[in-house]
Structures are given as structure tokens and as C-alpha cells.
Amino acid sequence: MTVQLRGVLTALATPFAADGSLDVARLRAVVDRSIDGGVHGVVACGSTGEFTALSSDERRIVVETVVDQAAGRVPVIAQTGATSTAEAIRLSRHAQSAGAAVIMPVAPYYEPLSLDETLTYLRAVAGSVDIPVMLYNLPVATGVDLHPDTVGALAREVENIRYIKNTTIDMAQSAQLIHDHGDVISTFVGWDSLLLSALAEGAAGVMAGTANVVPSELVAVYDAVSAGDLEGARKTWAQIYPLIEAIMAQPFIAAVKAGLAAVGFPVGAPRPPVAALDPAAAARIAQLAKTTMEATVGTTTSTTAVRRVRAGGILQDADLPPGRHFIDGVFRPGASGESIDVVDPSSGTTIAQVAEGTVEDTDSAVAAAYAAKDAWGRLTPKERSELLHQVADRVAENADLLARLESANTGKPSAVAQDDVAQTIDTFRFMAGALRAPTSAAAGRYAEDHLSVILREPLGVIGVVTPWNYPLLMAAWKMAPILAAGNTLVIKPSEQTPLTTLKFAELVADILPPGVLNVVTGYGPVVGTRLAEHPDITMIALTGSVRSGRAVARAAAESLKRVHLELGGKAPVVVFPDADLAAAATALRAAGYWNSGQECGAACRVLVHESVAEEFTRLLVDEVATMVVGEPGAGADVEIGPLTSKAHFDRVTGYLKRAEAEGIRAAIGGGALPGDGYFVAPTVLVDVPDGAECAREEIFGPVVTVETFTDEDEVIARANSVPYGLSASVWTKDAQRSHDVAAKLDAGTVWVNAHLVLANEVPWGGFKGSGYGRDLSIYALDDYSRTKHVMHNVGR
């Protein structure tokens, strides 16, 4: 019996869907909310789990789900009391086989038992399993109050009875258990409002239904007492006690569910026969829950947990691509023999090595692309289209592999990586179709006796430099239109995230003719600079930082080659008083934090009218508070992964530290998360003054800033005041205002009542410091081709 329970244990609320059925997906989220809040254990089918309202089959599903979702992160206690001894034994044995660490039988109270009958029942259930047992003293329901001496004697008699949940308001009884029988049984109080008293008395902890609502706050009390900081414990306790007292004074399960709904985490209504809640009591609990969250919201960073993947990870060695350059249709070693480590950002460990490219390697790749350009450019649109459709098919066939590889290399949650792969497929399919329907001015006689014909021609060899945040998708955004327009290319992926670009080259090597696609891995100042300078490169296309864009443009200027730049942004989100605030907050949950905020179009700078700023901020914080942080592969519901590199992690946390020093408050988050990897808590910065560094510069992390404004002209001027101009959004129900303000915002894409919604049919690109040129749509095909006018004298 290796388990040793301690601390705060959450008696999990059981979520029900609108039709009254068990909501398993939401149950998994409930487990994660508690664990992310720092609790030390979770209880399946406890009193808050409404075991009286669940069938035995449903209870088995709940236990299996909770054990699976907890995944060994904390112990799981299964409440296995039943209407008969035989059923309690069956449920207990099932819980043990499912992986529960402890069972907790409560004596049947449908037909009240005597003390002797209760002890016989407990002995039988405890004897049916090999794992530890927690007694559940619930005299208000069972009619039997287990005296401390009786509990001590039973624990000495039955070896695996190790814990008791003492649900009575008699603190003297719990104190007697702790002091007289602490050598054989550990006491957890089951009356939440006794937590501080019980911990001060020496209790092992609390089994608390209110830990569903305020898990991190209860843990903070426990941690402070454990550290001897009684003053700190009392301070936190004073903040949360009114809410706990209000919940304990009402029908408990309904009250806990009302509290959860108030903090933005609804789990449905209780099932009969569980008592309902008076509307006035529900309103009071909701108000206290909101007040408590506002009072303690700045303390959540230290208790947010990073969900870790189970042993084995998400990759196998066979999934990795060759760590060499891909030149002229084959993988070749680098000329220098040097290599670059590719690091897993979830752990900081090396997962692969790739060749460190040189000028010589780059020249070889350009030579191969140059040799292949004429034959590729002469293919008919139909022939190129069919090959690009084959490329899309090959990516689709290997979608899972590419998504896992992208997640392992970048730290992306699986949902983000899967979306990247899906968009990659769609990008190739769109360009495969668009290349067969080019747009040009119609042939015609624009001068007397002369027929003008407008031709679209390939540029030749194009150099491509892609970023570390979307290595596969940004490569597709460049490769698909470049190849569709009849060009060949040499691409340099980021040295930090090159794996999916190399794997893509490996997968399509038998589809594209040799030399059409070439990949050289290495550092920007060497490989990227050589691509920008090379005389046989006719255009350089880069997605990256402003600094990288300037360097490429300077190098390209010497040979007057064309330049295509997408350089990031600082998207303003303008929220007017008439906006649907809840919809805006929900949209920013994705648009502000997608890919851990490492997104050039992220909704990272909110400008909200002062009259609704408080309400909007609360809604946004409520959304962010329930976000799941974790490694790739730690669950389909993980929304926030690590930042992609240690250098970028240091950059983002540096912004947060300077913001704090400037008096800017983190309403939630605000710093790094403990443990391995480069994790930063999803953050909302408030009290942000106009012109603050965090509101002007691209932080490029899971950070959203909130500023206020007073009138329309002011907010337009402030929205346009940053050096970027990639994207923006306007939130209002006023149609005239939406058209007018969108036209005045200096950004390449402006959404109205939405943000970060993209489609291959429409262009993507920015103004000002965000660069020039357009990705996606037929405009990208225009960018990667040249216009030739051929005029025929047809006079006779």
C-alpha cells in the first residue's frame, strides 16, 4: 500500500448534459480543473458526485473515466457505498481493477443500520479489496455516528482501513481522532468550513466539494499551514470563507453546481432525488463566487498545473525524417559535417539532429532548382495541378504522422497541429485548382492594328525562409502557390522546427521531379542570407520577424530581386459598448491563445470601451481560467502548449516581468509555470496604459493585454499607432459603425465580430511593419509570377 493521501481532495461534481445524461467529456474537464488547481487527490462518485442519483453502471463509467483522466497525476478515491453489501463489494472490486488508489464505502442509509450492522458491512467491504479503505462517517444521513474509539479499534483490526472522512461539524470529535488514533488512521474533515481549524489541529487534509469551485484557493490554505505560515493561511481563508459558508448552508450538491456555473464552468443541474437550490440562494452563491474569484484571481499562476503525457511520448524513431538536406530529389549530408540539435520544448531534451547548412550546400540546392525550372515551368496547368493534388493526397494519407511530428517539435497541442495539417492539405488543393483558372486582362486591340496578349510566366527559382511557429503550414503557404505558378524553390525551415518540412520532402519525393523542391537546414545568417544574395534566385519569400525581414530585403536589394515579406503583427481588438461581450470573450479564448499565442494574427491587444471594460475583463478571465495547459499527447482538450524554444520563453517572461515592474496587473497568469519545458501560464494583463511596451510590441506568447478607451476617434488612432498592420477586429452590433471603423483600421485583414478566421480563397498579408505581398488566394499566384505583354501588329 504505497499511497499516502494528504491535502485537499476534490469530491468531484458529476456533470450532466441538457438531456440529463452523464456528460463524460465534461467530467474529464472537471478532473483536469481540479488537478490543474493543485489538489492532491480526486474523488469519483463522492457525495458531490451524486452517487445516489447514478446507476451502478454509470458509477462504473465515472470511476473508469476519472482514473483514466487523472492518469496517475493524483490518487483517485472511489466512493463505493451501495444499497447492499453485495453491490458495494462489486463496485469496490471494480474500482480496484479500474485503478483507483482508495475506496470509500459509506454505510447504506436507505434502511438505517445499527452500529454493529454498520461495522459488519464495513469489514466485509474492506475485506473484499487489497487497496486502502477510507471510512465515511456521515451520521446526518446514516444515523450512525462512528465514535473515535470505535474507528481506532476498527482500523487496528482491519489492516487496509487507513483513512476516515469525518463529516460532522463536531471539531472536538475530529480532534480526538487526530490525537488519539493518528497512529493507525488519517483524518480528513468532510465539512469544508472546518478546513483551517482541522489543519491547525493536525488533520491530514479535507475532502471538499467546494474544491470544485475554488481548488487553488483551498490548496493555498493547506500549503500555507504546511509551511507554518498561519497568517498567510488565515488571509486566504478569509477571502474564500464566505463562499464556502454559503455553499455549506444550502443543499450541498446543487450549491456546488451553482458555484461552478458562476465561475464559468457549468456542469448541469442535479438529478433527482438530489435537492434543488432556491433561486435567491443560487444568486447569492453566484455573487460570492464572482467576488471570491476577483479577490484571488491574481494568485492562480503558481497553482496552474501542466498536464504531462504518459510514458512513451507521441513519437517513435521511425517517425523522424532523415536529418540531412534534401537536394535534387535525394537526402544529402551537409558539407560541413556539423549538426544542429532539435529540442522538444515540453522537456528541453534533444529529439533529433539536422545538418547545419553552409553556403556550399545552399549553392548546390539552387543549382538543382535552376536546372529543373524550365521543365517544370513548361508543364501544362493540368499536369502541374494533378501533381499538386497528389501531394495533397500524400499529406492526407500521413496526416496523423505529420501532426504528431509537428506537435513533438513545436509543442503544439494536438488540435493545433491537426488543424495545421488539414489547412496544408486544403492549401495544396486550392492552388491545384486555382492554377488552372488564371486571371489576366483580356486579349484585345488596345492600339490601332495591334493585338495585345497578356501572359503569366513563372519567375524561376524562389528562395523561401519559413518561421518556427507554423513550420509545416507556412511552408505550404509558400510552396503551393510557388509550385502552382511554375517555379522551383529552395526552402530553409527554421533551425528550431525543421522536422515536418524534411518529412514533407521525404513523403513527396516520388511525386515532384528532382530539383523542383529542395530543403536546406541551417541558420538564417548563413543559409537565409545566401538565398537572398544568390544571383540565380529571382525572388525571396520570408515569413518571420521584422529584423529578419529587414536583413533579407537589404541582401536582396543588391541583385534587385523581388521580396515577399510577412512579418508579424499586434492585432487590435476594438470592443464597443454595444458588442456581444460574451461572444467576444469566447472568441478570444481561441483567437488570443491559439498556438500558445505564437500567432502573428493573434487577438492580443484588446481596446474595450471603459463602460463595459470591467464586465468584459471578467468574462475573458473566466474563459482563460478554464484553459488546459499541457504537453502534446496529454489529451485532446489541451489548449496551451509550451513556447517553442528557451530563447523565446525567456523573451516572453521578460515582457511579463517588465509589465509587472511598470505596475501592470495580471488578472490571471502572469509568469512561467513550474516544471520541465517552456510553459507560460495563459495571461490577461489589465490596467494597461496607452503606449505601454506590452501593448505596442509583439510579445508572441499566451498574453492578451486590455486597455480602455472613451470615444471612437481615440480608439482608431490608438489602434493604428503601433508599427504593425497585419490584422484587427471590430466588435459591435452597429452595422454602419462596423463598416466605417473597419475601413479606418490600417490592417491587411479586419474582422467584424470575429477574429482569426482564415480561408484559402481570401488573401493574407499586412501593411507597414507587417510586410508586403499576399499569401493564400489567387493574389499569391500573382505574387509568384510575372506579367508579360506581347503585342502583335495585325495591320493588313
LUMVEXTI-452494 format. One record per residue (C-alpha): residue in three letters; x negated, y negated, z. Coordinates in steps of 0.02 Angstrom, whole numbers, padded with zeros to 5 digits, always signed. Layout:
N
alaXYZ
...
This chain:
796
met+00000+00000+00000
thr-00109-00140-00065
val+00024-00276-00075
gln+00022-00406+00063
leu+00164-00529+00049
arg+00143-00707+00109
gly+00200-00883+00073
val+00353-00940-00023
leu+00459-00804-00105
thr+00597-00859-00226
ala+00762-00768-00211
leu+00796-00788-00396
ala+00960-00856-00459
thr+01042-00742-00587
pro+01083-00837-00748
phe+01247-00804-00836
ala+01294-00856-01012
ala+01451-00955-01051
asp+01549-00794-01078
gly+01497-00731-00906
ser+01371-00602-00968
leu+01197-00581-00898
asp+01078-00705-00984
val+00915-00607-00993
ala+00818-00740-01090
arg+00862-00872-00961
leu+00817-00750-00821
arg+00642-00740-00894
ala+00634-00929-00891
val+00690-00930-00709
val+00547-00812-00666
asp+00423-00924-00753
arg+00490-01082-00673
ser+00460-01009-00501
ile+00288-00939-00541
asp+00237-01100-00629
gly+00293-01190-00471
gly+00163-01092-00374
val+00271-00971-00274
his+00191-00816-00202
gly+00324-00690-00250
val+00495-00672-00332
val+00649-00576-00276
ala+00760-00487-00401
cys+00942-00464-00351
gly+00921-00555-00186
ser+01071-00646-00114
thr+01041-00790-00234
gly+01032-00655-00367
glu+01215-00618-00332
phe+01194-00432-00310
thr+01373-00417-00250
ala+01432-00479-00421
leu+01318-00368-00526
ser+01349-00190-00580
ser+01215-00061-00541
asp+01164-00057-00725
glu+01147-00247-00727
arg+01043-00240-00569
arg+00926-00117-00651
ile+00910-00233-00802
val+00873-00380-00687
val+00736-00286-00594
glu+00657-00223-00756
thr+00662-00398-00833
val+00589-00485-00680
val+00448-00357-00663
asp+00407-00371-00849
gln+00409-00561-00850
ala+00308-00578-00689
ala+00178-00466-00774
gly+00078-00443-00614
arg+00057-00628-00582
val+00151-00616-00416
pro+00232-00471-00323
val+00413-00431-00363
ile+00531-00385-00220
ala+00688-00291-00274
gln+00846-00305-00169
thr+00919-00129-00173
gly+01060-00130-00047
ala+01220-00048-00111
thr+01392+00012-00061
ser+01325+00184-00018
thr+01163+00259+00043
ala+01151+00367-00113
glu+01165+00217-00230
ala+01041+00117-00127
ile+00917+00260-00143
arg+00945+00270-00332
leu+00917+00083-00351
ser+00763+00089-00238
arg+00683+00230-00336
his+00721+00140-00499
ala+00640-00019-00432
gln+00484+00078-00384
ser+00473+00160-00556
ala+00501-00010-00641
gly+00351-00082-00550
ala+00424-00178-00404
ala+00300-00205-00262
val+00426-00202-00120
ile+00608-00151-00097
met+00729-00242+00016
pro+00887-00147+00066
val+01025-00238+00157
ala+01148-00133+00256
pro+01319-00113+00173
tyr+01443-00237+00241
tyr+01598-00190+00141
glu+01632-00061+00276
pro+01534-00127+00427
leu+01417-00002+00509
ser+01368+00018+00689
leu+01188-00013+00741
asp+01149+00174+00740
glu+01228+00195+00567
thr+01128+00045+00504
leu+00964+00119+00568
thr+01005+00288+00489
tyr+01039+00200+00324
leu+00875+00102+00331
arg+00773+00257+00375
ala+00848+00352+00228
val+00817+00215+00100
ala+00640+00180+00161
gly+00601+00365+00157
ser+00655+00379-00024
val+00511+00273-00092
asp+00323+00258-00071
ile+00311+00069-00084
pro+00330-00056+00060
val+00503-00098+00125
met+00568-00266+00184
leu+00713-00259+00307
tyr+00851-00386+00278
asn+00931-00444+00440
leu+01094-00527+00386
pro+01206-00524+00540
val+01330-00653+00472
ala+01380-00528+00336
thr+01342-00355+00407
gly+01400-00387+00585
val+01242-00302+00649
asp+01101-00411+00718
leu+00937-00316+00722
his+00854-00363+00888
pro+00666-00397+00877
asp+00626-00247+00988
thr+00734-00135+00878
val+00644-00199+00723
gly+00474-00171+00804
ala+00519+00007+00853
leu+00584+00048+00679
ala+00426-00022+00598
arg+00318+00086+00712
glu+00424+00238+00670
val+00435+00216+00479
glu+00265+00185+00403
asn+00316+00088+00248
ile+00430-00037+00337
arg+00313-00186+00333
tyr+00417-00345+00318
ile+00580-00421+00376
lys+00683-00562+00303
asn+00765-00631+00459
thr+00916-00730+00400
thr+00976-00809+00560
ile+00969-00987+00624
asp+00904-00923+00791
met+00724-00979+00783
ala+00690-00901+00952
gln+00729-00729+00879
ser+00607-00756+00735
ala+00476-00817+00858
gln+00496-00657+00959
leu+00473-00553+00801
ile+00317-00651+00756
his+00234-00643+00928
asp+00292-00476+00997
his+00290-00369+00840
gly+00174-00458+00719
asp+00053-00312+00729
val+00174-00197+00635
ile+00290-00311+00536
ser+00275-00479+00448
thr+00419-00600+00470
phe+00491-00707+00331
val+00628-00828+00378
gly+00782-00818+00268
trp+00857-00980+00325
asp+00772-01109+00214
ser+00791-01257+00331
leu+00687-01166+00462
leu+00534-01158+00348
leu+00424-01288+00433
ser+00467-01226+00608
ala+00438-01045+00561
leu+00270-01081+00478
ala+00213-01181+00628
glu+00263-01031+00734
gly+00156-00914+00628
ala+00282-00836+00509
ala+00214-00753+00353
gly+00324-00864+00247
val+00500-00894+00185
met+00616-00807+00064
ala+00706-00958-00004
gly+00848-00981-00126
thr+00808-01166-00132
ala+00638-01119-00205
asn+00735-01103-00369
val+00762-01292-00363
val+00603-01359-00281
pro+00472-01221-00291
ser+00316-01329-00296
glu+00376-01436-00151
leu+00406-01285-00038
val+00237-01216-00088
ala+00158-01384-00046
val+00229-01372+00131
tyr+00162-01195+00151
asp-00009-01243+00082
ala-00022-01394+00197
val+00020-01291+00352
ser-00104-01157+00298
ala-00239-01290+00280
gly-00200-01363+00452
asp-00129-01523+00375
leu+00029-01534+00480
glu+00051-01719+00442
gly+00049-01685+00255
ala+00170-01539+00279
arg+00291-01649+00376
lys+00282-01785+00243
thr+00330-01667+00102
trp+00459-01581+00212
ala+00542-01747+00250
gln+00561-01779+00063
ile+00646-01614+00024
tyr+00740-01576+00186
pro+00900-01674+00145
leu+00921-01571-00014
ile+00888-01407+00075
glu+01007-01450+00215
ala+01143-01497+00090
ile+01122-01332-00003
met+01122-01228+00156
ala+01285-01312+00214
gln+01381-01251+00060
pro+01423-01083-00020
phe+01241-01042-00050
ile+01233-00966-00224
ala+01345-01098-00301
ala+01246-01235-00214
val+01080-01171-00279
lys+01150-01163-00456
ala+01215-01341-00441
gly+01041-01396-00387
leu+00962-01308-00535
ala+01083-01389-00656
ala+01044-01560-00581
val+00858-01542-00616
gly+00890-01494-00796
phe+00885-01306-00781
pro+01064-01240-00789
val+01090-01054-00757
gly+01279-01042-00774
ala+01416-01032-00644
pro+01428-00898-00509
arg+01529-00741-00542
pro+01672-00688-00430
pro+01679-00639-00290
val+01546-00772-00255
ala+01625-00930-00185
ala+01634-01085-00293
leu+01575-01258-00244
asp+01680-01408-00202
pro+01655-01545-00337
ala+01609-01675-00206
ala+01477-01560-00132
ala+01410-01522-00305
ala+01395-01708-00340
arg+01302-01737-00177
ile+01181-01594-00212
ala+01152-01660-00388
gln+01112-01833-00322
leu+00995-01766-00187
ala+00908-01654-00314
lys+00875-01801-00430
thr+00815-01909-00286
thr+00701-01772-00224
met+00625-01746-00396
glu+00594-01933-00414
ala+00510-01938-00244
thr+00396-01790-00278
val+00379-01791-00468
gly+00200-01854-00466
thr+00140-01702-00371
thr+00178-01568-00499
thr+00011-01557-00588
ser-00079-01460-00452
thr+00056-01327-00442
thr+00092-01301-00627
ala+00029-01129-00669
val-00047-01071-00833
arg+00033-00909-00888
arg-00104-00787-00935
val-00098-00648-01063
arg-00107-00469-01008
ala-00270-00373-01029
gly-00321-00337-01208
gly-00284-00505-01286
ile-00200-00532-01454
leu-00343-00489-01573
gln-00441-00335-01623
asp-00613-00339-01702
ala-00540-00282-01868
asp-00432-00440-01873
leu-00582-00555-01888
pro-00641-00613-02060
pro-00822-00600-02116
gly-00921-00739-02033
arg-01004-00791-02197
his-00974-00916-02336
phe-00850-00869-02473
ile-00931-00919-02638
asp-00888-00865-02815
gly-00767-00732-02754
val-00879-00645-02626
phe-00940-00672-02448
arg-01122-00727-02439
pro-01239-00756-02292
gly-01296-00934-02260
ala-01463-00994-02324
ser-01524-01044-02151
gly-01477-00885-02059
glu-01409-00993-01918
ser-01235-00969-01847
ile-01101-01065-01753
asp-01004-00994-01605
val-00815-00994-01621
val-00738-01014-01448
asp-00572-00956-01376
pro-00502-01115-01294
ser-00397-01014-01172
ser-00552-00945-01087
gly-00705-01035-01156
thr-00779-00871-01218
thr-00851-00839-01390
ile-00739-00735-01504
ala-00839-00742-01666
gln-00985-00822-01757
val-00988-00902-01929
ala-01129-00959-02041
glu-01199-01134-02016
gly-01189-01207-02190
thr-01329-01306-02274
val-01344-01422-02423
glu-01406-01272-02522
asp-01250-01171-02476
thr-01139-01318-02524
asp-01225-01340-02691
ser-01202-01154-02730
ala-01016-01167-02693
val-00998-01324-02800
ala-01090-01239-02943
ala-00969-01091-02935
ala-00818-01207-02934
tyr-00889-01308-03078
ala-00916-01151-03182
ala-00737-01094-03151
lys-00647-01259-03178
asp-00622-01257-03366
ala-00547-01081-03374
trp-00433-01116-03225
gly-00379-01285-03295
arg-00336-01208-03464
leu-00213-01083-03390
thr-00034-01123-03433
pro+00076-01190-03293
lys+00170-01025-03295
glu+00009-00925-03270
arg-00052-01033-03125
ser+00122-01030-03049
glu+00129-00841-03049
leu-00041-00830-02964
leu+00011-00954-02829
his+00169-00854-02798
gln+00058-00701-02775
val-00044-00800-02649
ala+00116-00843-02554
asp+00168-00660-02557
arg-00001-00605-02488
val+00009-00731-02345
ala+00186-00671-02306
glu+00127-00490-02302
asn-00006-00539-02174
ala+00094-00668-02077
asp+00076-00585-01907
leu-00112-00562-01926
leu-00138-00743-01980
ala-00028-00809-01839
arg-00123-00709-01707
leu-00290-00763-01779
glu-00235-00945-01782
ser-00174-00933-01602
ala-00333-00850-01539
asn-00445-00978-01623
thr-00347-01136-01584
gly-00249-01090-01427
lys-00083-01123-01514
pro+00073-01046-01436
ser+00138-00907-01547
ala+00289-01010-01601
val+00175-01147-01669
ala+00059-01025-01758
gln+00205-00932-01835
asp+00279-01095-01896
asp+00110-01141-01973
val+00107-00979-02071
ala+00287-00999-02128
gln+00251-01176-02187
thr+00094-01115-02275
ile+00197-00991-02374
asp+00325-01123-02418
thr+00190-01246-02471
phe+00120-01124-02599
arg+00294-01078-02660
phe+00343-01260-02682
met+00185-01305-02777
ala+00201-01149-02883
gly+00369-01214-02940
ala+00328-01399-02949
leu+00178-01375-03064
arg+00298-01312-03199
ala+00402-01471-03192
pro+00280-01618-03201
thr+00343-01796-03209
ser+00270-01924-03329
ala+00331-02065-03438
ala+00420-02001-03592
ala+00327-01996-03756
gly+00382-02141-03864
arg+00340-02282-03982
tyr+00292-02423-03866
ala+00191-02511-04001
glu+00245-02525-04181
asp+00196-02372-04285
his+00111-02291-04136
leu+00169-02140-04036
ser+00110-02134-03854
val+00093-01969-03763
ile+00055-01967-03576
leu-00046-01814-03520
arg-00079-01748-03345
glu-00252-01672-03329
pro-00348-01588-03187
leu-00482-01690-03102
gly-00610-01548-03097
val-00695-01493-02936
ile-00622-01561-02775
gly-00707-01559-02606
val-00594-01530-02456
val-00628-01558-02270
thr-00493-01495-02152
pro-00466-01527-01964
trp-00469-01413-01813
asn-00289-01440-01757
tyr-00200-01358-01906
pro-00337-01259-01994
leu-00226-01146-02099
leu-00082-01266-02135
met-00191-01416-02177
ala-00295-01304-02291
ala-00133-01253-02379
trp-00076-01434-02394
lys-00237-01467-02490
met-00268-01302-02582
ala-00092-01277-02652
pro-00075-01442-02747
ile-00259-01443-02796
leu-00246-01271-02874
ala-00074-01307-02946
ala-00142-01461-03036
gly-00276-01352-03117
asn-00426-01398-03010
thr-00552-01288-02921
leu-00614-01327-02747
val-00741-01308-02608
ile-00667-01318-02435
lys-00756-01348-02271
pro-00647-01298-02123
ser-00684-01367-01951
glu-00831-01277-01872
gln-00721-01256-01717
thr-00575-01168-01805
pro-00634-01085-01967
leu-00562-00911-01945
thr-00395-00921-02036
thr-00472-01012-02185
leu-00600-00873-02203
lys-00466-00740-02179
phe-00357-00826-02311
ala-00503-00819-02434
glu-00527-00635-02394
leu-00343-00597-02421
val-00328-00685-02591
ala-00499-00638-02661
asp-00421-00518-02786
ile-00289-00643-02842
leu-00386-00802-02880
pro-00526-00792-03010
pro-00704-00804-02938
gly-00760-00983-02907
val-00585-01058-02902
leu-00582-01060-02712
asn-00744-01075-02611
val-00765-01091-02422
val-00923-01159-02339
thr-00926-01162-02148
gly-01033-01287-02056
tyr-01045-01460-01982
gly-00972-01618-02058
pro-01132-01721-02066
val-01212-01584-02172
val-01079-01493-02275
gly-00947-01630-02274
thr-01071-01765-02319
arg-01143-01662-02461
leu-00969-01634-02533
ala-00936-01821-02527
glu-01102-01860-02612
his-01112-01719-02739
pro-01109-01784-02919
asp-01005-01636-02982
ile-00867-01667-02856
thr-00736-01781-02933
met-00631-01809-02778
ile-00649-01784-02591
ala-00494-01749-02485
leu-00503-01756-02296
thr-00384-01738-02150
gly-00470-01792-01991
ser-00519-01936-01880
val-00539-02118-01933
arg-00727-02102-01901
ser-00738-01951-02018
gly-00634-02041-02149
arg-00747-02192-02149
ala-00902-02082-02166
val-00828-01986-02313
ala-00767-02144-02400
arg-00939-02225-02383
ala-01027-02072-02454
ala-00901-02057-02597
ala-00921-02239-02645
glu-01095-02209-02715
ser-01025-02100-02855
leu-00857-02191-02865
lys-00764-02028-02837
arg-00583-02031-02786
val-00542-02012-02600
his-00386-01941-02516
leu-00375-01976-02328
glu-00252-01926-02191
leu-00323-01996-02030
gly-00201-01980-01887
gly-00077-02093-01802
lys+00001-02166-01647
ala+00186-02147-01685
pro+00302-02272-01601
val+00470-02205-01545
val+00589-02353-01532
val+00739-02315-01420
phe+00879-02444-01423
pro+01011-02459-01284
asp+01147-02376-01388
ala+01042-02221-01428
asp+01091-02046-01377
leu+00963-02039-01238
ala+00983-01854-01202
ala+00959-01810-01386
ala+00805-01920-01394
ala+00729-01839-01239
thr+00764-01665-01306
ala+00687-01708-01474
leu+00530-01775-01390
arg+00509-01610-01298
ala+00455-01541-01467
ala+00400-01695-01562
gly+00291-01763-01422
tyr+00212-01600-01366
trp+00210-01486-01520
asn+00041-01402-01535
ser-00002-01472-01362
gly+00010-01647-01434
gln-00132-01614-01555
glu-00024-01679-01697
cys-00055-01838-01796
gly+00130-01875-01812
ala+00171-01838-01629
ala+00304-01944-01544
cys+00175-02004-01419
arg+00219-02188-01391
val+00394-02225-01328
leu+00459-02404-01332
val+00626-02399-01241
his+00742-02544-01203
glu+00724-02599-01022
ser+00911-02574-00987
val+00901-02386-01016
ala+00718-02354-00977
glu+00748-02276-00806
glu+00880-02155-00869
phe+00780-02108-01025
thr+00622-02078-00923
arg+00716-01965-00803
leu+00787-01864-00948
leu+00616-01848-01028
val+00533-01795-00866
asp+00671-01666-00839
glu+00632-01594-01011
val+00445-01591-00982
ala+00462-01515-00808
thr+00528-01352-00882
met+00395-01333-01017
val+00298-01169-01009
val+00109-01181-01013
gly+00010-01027-01059
glu-00110-00931-01167
pro-00061-00867-01338
gly+00022-00699-01318
ala+00085-00736-01142
gly+00266-00746-01201
ala+00370-00810-01345
asp+00431-00953-01234
val+00258-01029-01206
glu+00264-01207-01272
ile+00099-01284-01218
gly-00069-01202-01251
pro-00245-01261-01214
leu-00331-01402-01305
thr-00438-01333-01444
ser-00612-01374-01378
lys-00705-01425-01221
ala-00757-01589-01302
his-00577-01634-01341
phe-00520-01578-01168
asp-00647-01699-01093
arg-00586-01837-01209
val-00402-01816-01162
thr-00433-01802-00975
gly-00544-01956-00989
tyr-00397-02055-01056
leu-00290-01994-00912
lys-00419-02041-00781
arg-00439-02216-00854
ala-00250-02238-00861
glu-00237-02192-00677
ala-00377-02315-00635
glu-00278-02450-00726
gly-00126-02420-00615
ile-00026-02323-00745
arg+00077-02188-00660
ala+00101-02009-00716
ala+00285-01970-00689
ile+00238-01789-00719
gly+00073-01704-00759
gly-00074-01821-00767
gly-00226-01707-00774
ala-00310-01542-00806
leu-00239-01377-00745
pro-00345-01261-00639
gly-00423-01101-00704
asp-00514-01049-00861
gly-00486-01134-01028
tyr-00448-01311-01082
phe-00271-01335-01016
val-00196-01506-00980
ala-00027-01525-00897
pro+00111-01598-01008
thr+00113-01778-00955
val+00228-01930-00959
leu+00141-02095-00920
val+00254-02236-00858
asp+00230-02416-00802
val+00126-02436-00961
pro+00090-02620-01001
asp+00084-02690-01177
gly-00090-02667-01250
ala-00146-02528-01132
glu-00279-02412-01202
cys-00170-02259-01183
ala-00032-02342-01286
arg-00145-02403-01427
glu-00271-02263-01454
glu-00235-02088-01516
ile-00252-01976-01362
phe-00207-01821-01464
gly-00151-01717-01316
pro+00008-01672-01220
val+00033-01852-01166
val+00180-01969-01201
thr+00174-02150-01145
val+00330-02251-01102
glu+00339-02440-01123
thr+00490-02554-01111
phe+00549-02696-01222
thr+00682-02831-01215
asp+00727-02879-01395
glu+00717-02813-01572
asp+00588-02933-01644
glu+00473-02899-01498
val+00480-02711-01516
ile+00449-02715-01704
ala+00295-02824-01679
arg+00229-02711-01541
ala+00265-02552-01639
asn+00164-02620-01785
ser+00023-02688-01678
val-00081-02527-01674
pro-00209-02492-01811
tyr-00117-02335-01868
gly+00031-02320-01985
leu+00071-02137-02013
ser+00244-02111-01938
ala+00376-02186-01823
ser+00555-02157-01769
val+00706-02264-01727
trp+00843-02208-01608
thr+01009-02300-01622
lys+01191-02269-01668
asp+01197-02433-01764
ala+01179-02389-01950
gln+01135-02567-02004
arg+01004-02582-01870
ser+00928-02414-01916
his+00905-02465-02098
asp+00837-02636-02056
val+00715-02583-01920
ala+00652-02432-02019
ala+00610-02547-02164
lys+00511-02662-02050
leu+00405-02525-01969
asp+00234-02509-02050
ala+00226-02320-02067
gly+00224-02195-02209
thr+00367-02094-02134
val+00506-02164-02025
trp+00638-02050-01949
val+00806-02110-01885
asn+00873-02013-01735
ala+00744-01877-01766
his+00556-01856-01762
leu+00427-01739-01839
val+00546-01659-01963
leu+00447-01614-02121
ala+00490-01537-02289
asn+00383-01494-02440
glu+00496-01593-02554
val+00452-01761-02473
pro+00283-01847-02459
trp+00175-01861-02304
gly+00042-01994-02282
gly+00008-02158-02197
phe-00037-02342-02208
lys-00175-02444-02126
gly-00295-02340-02021
ser-00196-02183-02057
gly-00273-02172-02230
tyr-00206-02162-02407
gly-00148-02028-02527
arg+00001-01913-02504
asp+00016-01732-02453
leu+00168-01624-02496
ser+00295-01660-02634
ile+00260-01698-02818
tyr+00161-01850-02760
ala+00023-01734-02703
leu+00014-01660-02879
asp-00004-01838-02944
asp-00146-01872-02821
tyr-00244-01719-02880
ser-00228-01753-03066
arg-00269-01893-03186
thr-00163-01981-03316
lys-00222-01989-03496
his-00137-02093-03629
val-00154-02027-03806
met-00090-02146-03940
his-00060-02085-04119
asn-00046-02203-04268
val+00104-02134-04359
gly+00125-02275-04484
arg+00159-02221-04664
